[in-house]
């Protein structure tokens, strides 16, 4: 394998740097370190590139790498599928815990609404305590339910579990409310029921007692982390102990950190104590899916009633795929007390599909290996054959047995090698023909007026674009004694035949013009010459204009050519009509000359039909005269070249291509004065 120059040079730099770094002199050692710092990245990049080039040079190696990448895609898909199962299971578990918690909060609100009138009509504190005990005994209220009753003008009365020390109703409790509040280091749910005789507050601590109830009900392991702190911090900020989550918010250099705090009101680290049913082992039955549940309701400060910014309640839920599948699909009674877990049925079906996928992929990989070997062998033999042909050995033949496309490809190579000798001769002949066409194209260009042709008092701009190497369009410009003669012609067809007719017509036109013939007489003589020297189906359209600059007139003789346009200085656009038949047809004749005045500032636009008949790419719609007139009405151009460029830009914008289907000629003349 051929090494590259950057690889060799960087390798020498790294080697020299390593040797210099071992020298005890400080200056030499520093130079060696500098060489290593700059040389190692370049050498590593060059070596990696060289290794990949050598590995992927052969078609077989490239195909093998491609199939390995496909295998990695399958592995990644399996990983993503498992991750998706874990996310769905975590979401299902947290939603079930959230639903159980909301059910208890709803029961707490309903109990407060029913208990408040009884407390208001009770005679003494003992009666109110008994009323609370009777109401709290009904499910699904938690045993850790607490009551705080603040009669108007009387002392605070408490019963049940104490949610927080010295808990009393606050002035902000003026309406019915169900809140999650924090007092000191305690977080609890509270239902507030203000009455005319006093204020009732029922509390339910978010702690171990409620956790065990939720675990027994949902079957998941739960841990209350209390009101955690949420704050933005730099990406590389040190992380403290305890529960800690980091969320990328998309802001550069910042992350959102969610961490426990000493006063969060959460439980201490779990020691394995749980009221949830025992779990199995393995990826299906074990509780190794942990998902956070953030309560959307803000935590209120008990004393002020204001939300604690950045202090949501966090509950961590641990569940298993088996538990969530049973909760999602349920069980099916099949005989007596025997039950069938539909989740296991779904798992079995998915496992069967996964196994079938693995079997199919293994078979496909085996078939791919065989295919890679055959493709590599065919590639080697074709490479050898092309190397022989490059040396000039056209008698070399490659051999590959079989009846597939590769064998057909090798057969095609042999057929190509057999005909390549003849192709070399054909190529030489084609190059000679192209050279002759190039000479003919240069000759045609020489027949046209020179590019620097100029006329005093008239600005001239020309665009001449044949569709093939040789075109059938031509134009002529001549100036003598304040008279400018302009001709634009179009021979039927295009390519070499039209180019020959064009050359003959151009020569005849020049010869007849030198005899003094002009106008209708010129058309008659040129018609006779074209009929005599060309086929019957050949015809020529010709527009002949004589601009008399001294007298300020233009004489227009036409032979079936598109009418020229006069663009006035005031923006008017007028076609100088002169209908007549083309030259060379059997029924030709009836030519005549029309005249028009020349006005300084006017522009005259002459063109062949290749300009207006250009079609849009992929469509038969042509640009047309209407669009040309619209461009001409867009305003007076500063010069003939500016108007010509504006016309061509509009046509190219319509056709959406730079080439032309037919020969195109465009002349723009501006009468300066």
NORUR-V738416 format. One record per pair of residues at least 12 apart in sequence whose C-alpha atoms are under 8 Angstrom apart, sorted by the first residue. I is the first residue (numbers start at 1). GAP is how many residues later the second one is. If there is no record, write none. Layout:
# NORUR-V738416
[[I GAP] [I GAP]]
This chain:
# NORUR-V738416
[[1 53] [3 47] [4 42] [4 46] [6 36] [6 37] [6 40] [7 35] [7 36] [7 39] [7 40] [10 29] [10 30] [10 32] [10 33] [11 28] [11 32] [13 22] [13 23] [13 26] [14 21] [14 22] [14 25] [14 26] [14 29] [16 16] [16 19] [17 14] [17 15] [17 16] [17 17] [17 18] [17 19] [18 14] [18 15] [18 18] [19 13] [20 12] [20 13] [21 12] [58 318] [59 316] [59 317] [59 320] [60 312] [60 313] [60 315] [60 316] [63 309] [64 305] [64 308] [67 298] [67 301] [85 236] [86 203] [86 235] [87 204] [89 200] [89 230] [89 231] [89 232] [89 235] [89 236] [90 199] [90 200] [90 201] [90 227] [90 228] [90 229] [91 200] [92 232] [93 125] [93 127] [93 224] [93 225] [93 226] [93 231] [94 197] [94 198] [94 199] [94 223] [96 122] [97 117] [97 121] [97 220] [98 195] [100 114] [100 117] [100 118] [101 113] [104 36] [104 37] [104 38] [105 73] [105 84] [107 33] [107 34] [108 33] [108 82] [108 83] [108 94] [109 69] [109 82] [109 83] [111 24] [112 79] [112 80] [112 81] [112 88] [112 89] [112 90] [113 80] [115 16] [115 17] [115 20] [116 77] [116 79] [116 84] [117 78] [118 13] [119 12] [120 75] [120 77] [120 78] [125 32] [129 30] [132 15] [132 27] [133 27] [142 62] [142 67] [142 68] [142 71] [143 18] [143 66] [144 16] [144 17] [144 18] [144 60] [144 61] [144 65] [144 66] [145 15] [145 16] [145 57] [145 58] [145 59] [145 60] [146 12] [146 13] [146 14] [146 15] [146 16] [146 17] [146 56] [146 57] [146 58] [147 12] [147 13] [147 14] [147 15] [147 53] [147 54] [147 55] [147 56] [148 19] [148 20] [148 21] [148 52] [148 53] [148 54] [149 20] [149 49] [149 50] [149 51] [149 52] [150 18] [150 19] [150 48] [150 49] [150 50] [151 46] [151 47] [151 48] [152 45] [152 46] [152 47] [156 12] [163 23] [163 24] [163 25] [163 40] [163 41] [163 42] [164 19] [164 20] [164 22] [167 16] [169 30] [169 31] [169 32] [170 132] [170 133] [170 134] [172 132] [172 133] [173 19] [173 21] [174 20] [175 17] [175 18] [175 19] [176 15] [176 16] [176 17] [176 18] [177 14] [177 15] [177 16] [178 12] [178 13] [178 14] [179 12] [179 118] [179 120] [179 121] [180 117] [180 118] [180 119] [180 120] [181 118] [181 119] [181 120] [181 121] [182 83] [182 117] [182 118] [182 119] [182 120] [183 118] [183 119] [183 120] [184 79] [185 77] [185 78] [185 79] [185 80] [186 19] [186 77] [186 78] [186 79] [186 80] [187 18] [187 19] [187 39] [187 40] [187 77] [187 78] [187 79] [188 15] [188 16] [188 17] [188 18] [189 14] [189 15] [189 16] [189 17] [190 12] [190 13] [190 14] [191 12] [206 18] [206 20] [206 60] [207 17] [207 59] [207 60] [208 16] [208 59] [211 12] [211 13] [212 62] [212 63] [212 64] [213 62] [215 59] [215 60] [215 61] [216 59] [216 60] [216 61] [218 58] [219 57] [219 58] [219 100] [219 104] [220 56] [220 57] [220 97] [220 98] [220 99] [221 53] [221 54] [221 55] [221 96] [221 97] [221 98] [222 93] [222 94] [222 95] [222 96] [223 44] [223 47] [223 92] [223 93] [223 94] [224 42] [224 43] [224 90] [224 91] [224 92] [225 35] [225 39] [225 40] [225 41] [225 42] [225 88] [225 89] [225 90] [225 91] [226 38] [226 39] [226 40] [226 41] [226 86] [226 87] [226 88] [226 89] [227 33] [227 37] [227 38] [227 39] [227 72] [227 84] [227 85] [227 86] [227 87] [228 30] [228 31] [228 32] [228 33] [228 36] [228 82] [228 83] [228 84] [228 85] [228 86] [229 28] [229 29] [229 30] [229 31] [229 32] [229 35] [229 81] [229 82] [229 83] [230 26] [230 27] [230 28] [230 29] [230 80] [230 81] [230 82] [231 25] [231 26] [231 27] [231 79] [232 22] [232 23] [232 24] [232 25] [233 21] [233 22] [233 23] [233 24] [234 19] [234 20] [234 21] [235 18] [235 19] [235 20] [240 19] [242 17] [242 18] [243 16] [243 17] [244 13] [244 14] [244 15] [244 16] [245 12] [245 13] [245 14] [246 12] [283 38] [284 36] [284 37] [284 38] [285 35] [285 36] [285 37] [285 38] [286 33] [286 34] [286 35] [287 31] [287 32] [287 33] [287 34] [288 30] [288 31] [288 32] [289 29] [289 30] [289 31] [289 32] [290 26] [290 27] [290 28] [290 29] [291 25] [291 26] [291 27] [292 22] [292 23] [292 24] [292 25] [293 21] [293 22] [293 23] [293 24] [294 18] [294 19] [294 20] [294 21] [295 17] [295 18] [295 19] [295 20] [296 16] [297 15] [298 13] [298 14] [298 15] [299 12] [299 13] [299 14] [322 21] [325 17] [325 18] [326 15] [326 16] [326 17] [328 15] [329 12] [329 13] [329 14] [330 12] [330 13] [331 12] [375 31] [378 22] [378 28] [378 29] [378 32] [381 17] [381 18] [382 16] [382 28] [382 31] [385 12] [385 13] [389 28] [394 23] [394 24] [394 26] [394 27] [395 22] [395 23] [396 18] [396 21] [397 16] [397 17] [397 20] [398 12] [398 13] [398 15] [398 16] [437 32] [437 33] [438 31] [440 30] [441 28] [441 29] [444 26] [444 55] [444 59] [447 56] [447 59] [448 26] [448 27] [448 28] [449 26] [449 27] [449 28] [453 24] [455 24] [455 29] [457 214] [457 215] [457 216] [458 211] [458 212] [458 213] [458 214] [458 215] [459 180] [459 181] [459 209] [459 210] [459 211] [459 212] [459 213] [460 180] [460 181] [460 207] [460 208] [460 209] [460 210] [461 179] [461 180] [461 183] [461 206] [461 207] [461 208] [462 179] [462 182] [462 203] [462 204] [462 205] [462 206] [463 181] [463 201] [463 202] [463 203] [463 204] [464 200] [464 201] [464 202] [465 195] [465 198] [465 199] [465 200] [466 194] [466 196] [466 197] [466 198] [467 27] [467 28] [467 192] [467 193] [467 194] [467 195] [467 196] [467 197] [468 26] [468 27] [468 195] [469 26] [469 27] [470 24] [470 25] [470 26] [470 28] [470 29] [471 23] [471 24] [471 25] [471 27] [471 28] [471 31] [471 192] [472 18] [472 19] [472 20] [472 21] [472 22] [472 23] [472 26] [472 27] [472 29] [472 30] [472 191] [473 15] [473 16] [473 17] [473 18] [473 26] [473 29] [473 135] [473 190] [473 191] [473 192] [474 14] [474 15] [474 16] [474 28] [474 32] [474 191] [475 12] [475 13] [475 14] [475 190] [476 12] [482 66] [482 67] [482 68] [483 63] [483 64] [483 65] [483 66] [483 67] [484 62] [484 63] [484 64] [484 65] [485 59] [485 60] [485 61] [485 62] [486 58] [486 59] [486 60] [486 61] [487 55] [487 56] [487 57] [487 58] [488 54] [488 55] [488 56] [488 118] [488 119] [488 120] [488 177] [489 51] [489 52] [489 53] [489 54] [489 72] [489 119] [490 12] [490 50] [490 51] [490 52] [490 71] [490 118] [491 47] [491 48] [491 49] [491 50] [492 46] [492 47] [492 48] [494 168] [494 169] [501 33] [505 21] [505 25] [508 18] [508 21] [509 17] [512 13] [512 14] [519 25] [519 37] [519 38] [519 73] [519 74] [520 37] [520 71] [520 72] [520 73] [523 36] [523 60] [523 68] [524 65] [526 57] [527 56] [527 57] [528 56] [530 53] [530 54] [531 53] [531 54] [536 48] [536 49] [536 50] [537 48] [538 46] [538 47] [539 43] [539 44] [539 45] [539 46] [540 19] [540 42] [540 43] [540 44] [541 17] [541 18] [541 19] [541 20] [541 40] [541 41] [541 42] [542 16] [542 17] [542 18] [542 19] [542 40] [542 41] [543 13] [543 14] [543 15] [543 16] [543 17] [543 18] [543 19] [543 20] [544 12] [544 13] [544 14] [545 12] [547 51] [549 49] [552 45] [552 46] [552 47] [553 42] [553 43] [553 44] [553 45] [554 41] [554 42] [554 43] [554 44] [555 38] [555 39] [555 40] [555 41] [556 22] [556 37] [556 38] [556 39] [557 21] [557 34] [557 35] [557 36] [557 37] [558 20] [558 21] [558 22] [558 33] [558 34] [558 35] [559 20] [559 21] [559 22] [559 23] [559 24] [559 32] [560 19] [560 20] [560 21] [560 22] [560 23] [561 21] [561 47] [562 45] [562 46] [562 47] [563 12] [563 13] [563 14] [563 15] [563 43] [564 12] [564 13] [564 40] [564 41] [564 42] [564 43] [565 39] [565 40] [565 41] [566 36] [566 37] [566 38] [566 39] [567 35] [567 36] [567 37] [567 38] [567 65] [567 66] [567 69] [568 33] [568 34] [568 35] [568 68] [569 32] [569 33] [569 34] [569 67] [570 66] [571 62] [571 63] [571 64] [571 65] [572 61] [573 56] [573 59] [573 60] [578 14] [578 15] [578 16] [580 12] [598 73] [599 72] [599 74] [600 71] [600 72] [600 73] [601 69] [601 70] [601 71] [601 72] [602 68] [602 69] [602 70] [603 37] [603 65] [603 66] [603 67] [603 68] [604 64] [604 65] [604 66] [605 61] [605 62] [605 63] [605 64] [606 60] [606 61] [606 62] [607 57] [607 58] [607 59] [607 60] [608 55] [608 56] [608 57] [608 58] [609 55] [610 50] [610 51] [610 52] [610 53] [610 54] [610 55] [611 12] [611 40] [611 53] [611 54] [611 55] [612 12] [612 13] [612 16] [614 37] [614 41] [614 46] [614 47] [614 48] [615 40] [616 38] [616 39] [616 40] [617 38] [617 39] [617 40] [623 28] [623 31] [623 32] [628 19] [631 15] [631 16] [631 19] [632 15] [639 31] [640 28] [640 29] [640 30] [641 27] [643 25] [644 22] [644 23] [644 24]]
